[in-house]
Amino acid sequence: MTDAANKPQMKSAGITPSATVGPYFKYGLTPAGVYPVRDAFSPTVATPDAQGDRIRITGRVLDGDGKPVSDSMIEIWQADAAGRYAHPRDGGAKPNASFKGFGRGDTNADGRYAFETIKPGSVAGPGGKQQAPHIVVAVFARGMPKHLYTRIYFAEDAANHAGDPVLMLVPTDRRNTIVAKRGIDGAYVFDIRIQGGDETVFFDL
């Protein structure tokens, strides 16, 4: 019989080192006009045929020390102005045929990002309860083992916020971190603070 003790032993490789979701190369984001390739996605979400109020959302991604995160990636997903998603599970009629409701952009050296889109309509939420107009945001950045999810609500819809079943999960004193307000130029301002005392509310999905 073969002596089992003489057989070569497999050494344990141990736990695979964890990785983070950033940083990102500009090439991977294919920013318009920088590389000779077609953009798969861009921060310009509103298509020419999209109905609704066209809006601009801008802000900065900041770390726990308030310093800009210059190499993060932001994605947004939203309904159209009538509250319809460009998704097979949304069976409603979709007159905005080319409006996909999805955008992707990066941050510059100052941590700033911007999206051109349309104001979303109200959609049904858990239990069929109506949600206030909002945009879902995913944040990818260096040092994160996974991306973060948050939402953008709009200050002028405050009357509808009290009935939003998702927003009601957020403590009252922290709801302001996910509400965008119009700046002096008419654009909505929404800063994303990854850590710190005024950290943006993120949802555990």
Buried (B, 14 or more C-beta within 10 A) or exposed (E): EEEEEEEEEEEEEEEEEEEEBBBBEEEEBBBEEEEEEEBEBBBBBBBEEBEBEEBBBBBBBBBEEEEBBBBBBBBBBBBBBBBBBBEEEBEEEBEBEEBBBBBBBBBEEEBBBBBBBBBBBBBEBEEEEEBBBBBBBBBBBBEBEEBBBBBBBBEBBEEBBEBBBBBEEBEEEEBEBBBBEBEEEEBBBBBBBBEEEEBBBBBEE
